[in-house]
């Protein structure tokens, strides 16, 4: 009898895609959430790539700031992607319009970096920046 249970468990069942066992929700929610989740993951990759490209040919202070922003991004990614509830992705991540960037802009550490940049001398003129850096 011990051998018959594993055989029975392996027999039949769905031949469809395997659902992430950590994600919680109904079958339809899981499928939808996994699709959204992959789009969110790709968006984090896209933003990271943009930041890494921005680091090229920049002064050391800018490079250090961008590196700090990438660390913020990585922390946000770990928090978001660590969520196991399908409803979380369905409710909060269906519309990706700049959502990852907004998370960074609203982060207190980013605000500190932004404030510090505002008071630094401009590399071109040596004067403090007259304008607030664009987000």
C-alpha positions as a Markdown table, in Angstrom:
| # | Residue | x | y | z |
|---|---|---|---|---|
| 1 | Unk | 0.0 | 0.0 | 0.0 |
| 2 | Unk | 2.9 | 2.4 | 0.7 |
| 3 | Unk | 3.9 | 2.2 | -3.0 |
| 4 | Unk | 0.5 | 2.7 | -4.4 |
| 5 | Unk | 0.0 | 6.2 | -2.9 |
| 6 | Unk | 3.0 | 7.8 | -4.6 |
| 7 | Unk | 2.0 | 6.2 | -7.9 |
| 8 | Unk | -1.5 | 7.5 | -7.5 |
| 9 | Unk | -0.2 | 11.0 | -6.6 |
| 10 | Unk | 1.9 | 11.0 | -9.8 |
| 11 | Unk | -0.8 | 9.7 | -12.0 |
| 12 | Unk | -3.0 | 12.2 | -13.8 |
| 13 | Unk | -3.4 | 15.7 | -12.7 |
| 14 | Unk | -2.7 | 18.9 | -14.6 |
| 15 | Unk | -0.1 | 19.0 | -17.3 |
| 16 | Unk | -0.2 | 22.8 | -17.4 |
| 17 | Unk | 2.5 | 25.1 | -16.1 |
| 18 | Unk | 3.7 | 24.7 | -12.6 |
| 19 | Unk | 2.5 | 27.4 | -10.3 |
| 20 | Unk | 5.0 | 29.0 | -7.8 |
| 21 | Unk | 4.3 | 27.0 | -4.6 |
| 22 | Unk | 5.1 | 30.0 | -2.5 |
| 23 | Unk | 2.3 | 32.2 | -4.0 |
| 24 | Unk | -1.0 | 32.1 | -2.2 |
| 25 | Unk | -4.4 | 32.4 | -3.9 |
| 26 | Unk | -6.9 | 30.6 | -6.2 |
| 27 | Unk | -5.6 | 28.9 | -9.4 |
| 28 | Unk | -6.8 | 31.8 | -11.6 |
| 29 | Unk | -5.4 | 34.4 | -9.2 |
| 30 | Unk | -2.1 | 32.5 | -9.2 |
| 31 | Unk | -1.9 | 32.5 | -13.0 |
| 32 | Unk | -2.7 | 36.2 | -13.2 |
| 33 | Unk | -0.4 | 37.1 | -10.3 |
| 34 | Unk | 2.5 | 35.2 | -11.8 |
| 35 | Unk | 2.1 | 37.0 | -15.1 |
| 36 | Unk | 2.0 | 40.4 | -13.3 |
| 37 | Unk | 4.9 | 39.3 | -11.1 |
| 38 | Unk | 7.1 | 38.6 | -14.1 |
| 39 | Unk | 6.3 | 42.0 | -15.5 |
| 40 | Unk | 7.2 | 43.6 | -12.2 |
| 41 | Unk | 10.4 | 41.7 | -12.1 |
| 42 | Unk | 11.2 | 42.9 | -15.6 |
| 43 | Unk | 10.4 | 46.5 | -14.6 |
| 44 | Unk | 12.8 | 46.3 | -11.7 |
| 45 | Unk | 15.5 | 45.0 | -14.2 |
| 46 | Unk | 14.7 | 47.9 | -16.6 |
| 47 | Unk | 15.0 | 50.6 | -13.9 |
| 48 | Unk | 18.3 | 49.0 | -12.6 |
| 49 | Unk | 19.7 | 49.0 | -16.2 |
| 50 | Unk | 18.8 | 52.7 | -16.6 |
| 51 | Unk | 20.5 | 53.6 | -13.4 |
| 52 | Unk | 23.6 | 51.6 | -14.3 |
| 53 | Unk | 23.8 | 53.3 | -17.7 |
| 54 | Unk | 23.5 | 56.6 | -15.9 |
| 55 | Unk | 26.6 | 55.9 | -13.8 |
| 56 | Unk | 28.9 | 55.9 | -16.9 |
| 57 | Unk | 30.9 | 59.1 | -17.4 |
| 58 | Unk | 29.7 | 60.7 | -14.3 |
| 59 | Unk | 31.6 | 62.4 | -11.4 |
| 60 | Unk | 32.4 | 60.2 | -8.4 |
| 61 | Unk | 29.8 | 61.9 | -6.3 |
| 62 | Unk | 27.1 | 61.2 | -8.8 |
| 63 | Unk | 28.2 | 57.6 | -9.2 |
| 64 | Unk | 28.1 | 57.1 | -5.4 |
| 65 | Unk | 24.6 | 58.6 | -5.3 |
| 66 | Unk | 23.4 | 56.4 | -8.1 |
| 67 | Unk | 24.9 | 53.3 | -6.4 |
| 68 | Unk | 23.0 | 54.2 | -3.3 |
| 69 | Unk | 19.8 | 54.5 | -5.3 |
| 70 | Unk | 20.5 | 51.1 | -6.8 |
| 71 | Unk | 20.7 | 49.7 | -3.3 |
| 72 | Unk | 17.3 | 51.3 | -2.5 |
| 73 | Unk | 16.0 | 49.7 | -5.7 |
| 74 | Unk | 17.3 | 46.3 | -4.6 |
| 75 | Unk | 15.7 | 46.6 | -1.2 |
| 76 | Unk | 12.4 | 47.5 | -2.7 |
| 77 | Unk | 12.6 | 44.6 | -5.2 |
| 78 | Unk | 13.3 | 42.2 | -2.4 |
| 79 | Unk | 10.3 | 43.4 | -0.4 |
| 80 | Unk | 7.9 | 43.4 | -3.4 |
| 81 | Unk | 9.1 | 40.1 | -4.9 |
| 82 | Unk | 9.1 | 38.5 | -1.4 |
| 83 | Unk | 5.4 | 39.0 | -1.1 |
| 84 | Unk | 3.7 | 35.6 | -1.5 |
| 85 | Unk | 0.1 | 36.8 | -1.9 |
| 86 | Unk | -1.4 | 36.7 | -5.4 |
| 87 | Unk | -3.9 | 39.4 | -4.4 |
| 88 | Unk | -1.0 | 41.8 | -3.6 |
| 89 | Unk | 0.3 | 41.7 | -7.2 |
| 90 | Unk | -3.2 | 41.8 | -8.7 |
| 91 | Unk | -4.3 | 44.7 | -6.5 |
| 92 | Unk | -1.1 | 46.9 | -6.4 |
| 93 | Unk | 0.9 | 45.9 | -9.5 |
| 94 | Unk | -1.5 | 45.6 | -12.4 |
| 95 | Unk | -0.6 | 49.1 | -13.6 |
| 96 | Unk | 3.2 | 49.5 | -13.7 |
| 97 | Unk | 3.2 | 53.1 | -14.9 |
| 98 | Unk | 6.4 | 54.4 | -13.2 |
| 99 | Unk | 5.4 | 52.5 | -10.0 |
| 100 | Unk | 9.0 | 51.3 | -9.4 |
| 101 | Unk | 10.4 | 54.8 | -9.9 |
| 102 | Unk | 7.7 | 56.3 | -7.6 |
| 103 | Unk | 8.7 | 53.8 | -4.9 |
| 104 | Unk | 12.3 | 55.0 | -5.1 |
| 105 | Unk | 11.3 | 58.7 | -5.2 |
| 106 | Unk | 9.1 | 58.3 | -2.1 |
| 107 | Unk | 11.8 | 56.5 | -0.1 |
| 108 | Unk | 13.3 | 58.6 | 2.8 |
| 109 | Unk | 16.8 | 57.5 | 1.8 |
| 110 | Unk | 16.3 | 58.8 | -1.7 |
| 111 | Unk | 15.0 | 62.1 | -0.3 |
| 112 | Unk | 18.1 | 62.4 | 1.7 |
| 113 | Unk | 20.3 | 61.8 | -1.3 |
| 114 | Unk | 18.2 | 64.3 | -3.3 |
| 115 | Unk | 18.6 | 67.0 | -0.6 |
| 116 | Unk | 22.3 | 66.4 | -0.3 |
| 117 | Unk | 22.7 | 66.8 | -4.1 |
| 118 | Unk | 20.8 | 70.1 | -4.1 |
| 119 | Unk | 23.4 | 71.7 | -1.8 |
| 120 | Unk | 26.5 | 70.5 | -3.7 |
| 121 | Unk | 28.5 | 72.7 | -6.0 |
| 122 | Unk | 27.8 | 72.1 | -9.6 |
| 123 | Unk | 30.7 | 70.5 | -11.5 |
| 124 | Unk | 30.3 | 73.0 | -14.3 |
| 125 | Unk | 30.3 | 76.3 | -12.4 |
| 126 | Unk | 31.4 | 75.4 | -8.8 |
| 127 | Unk | 28.2 | 77.1 | -7.6 |
| 128 | Unk | 25.5 | 75.4 | -5.6 |
| 129 | Unk | 22.8 | 74.1 | -7.9 |
| 130 | Unk | 20.1 | 76.6 | -8.5 |
| 131 | Unk | 17.5 | 74.0 | -9.5 |
| 132 | Unk | 16.2 | 71.0 | -7.8 |
| 133 | Unk | 17.3 | 67.8 | -9.8 |
| 134 | Unk | 14.6 | 66.3 | -11.9 |
| 135 | Unk | 13.2 | 63.0 | -10.7 |
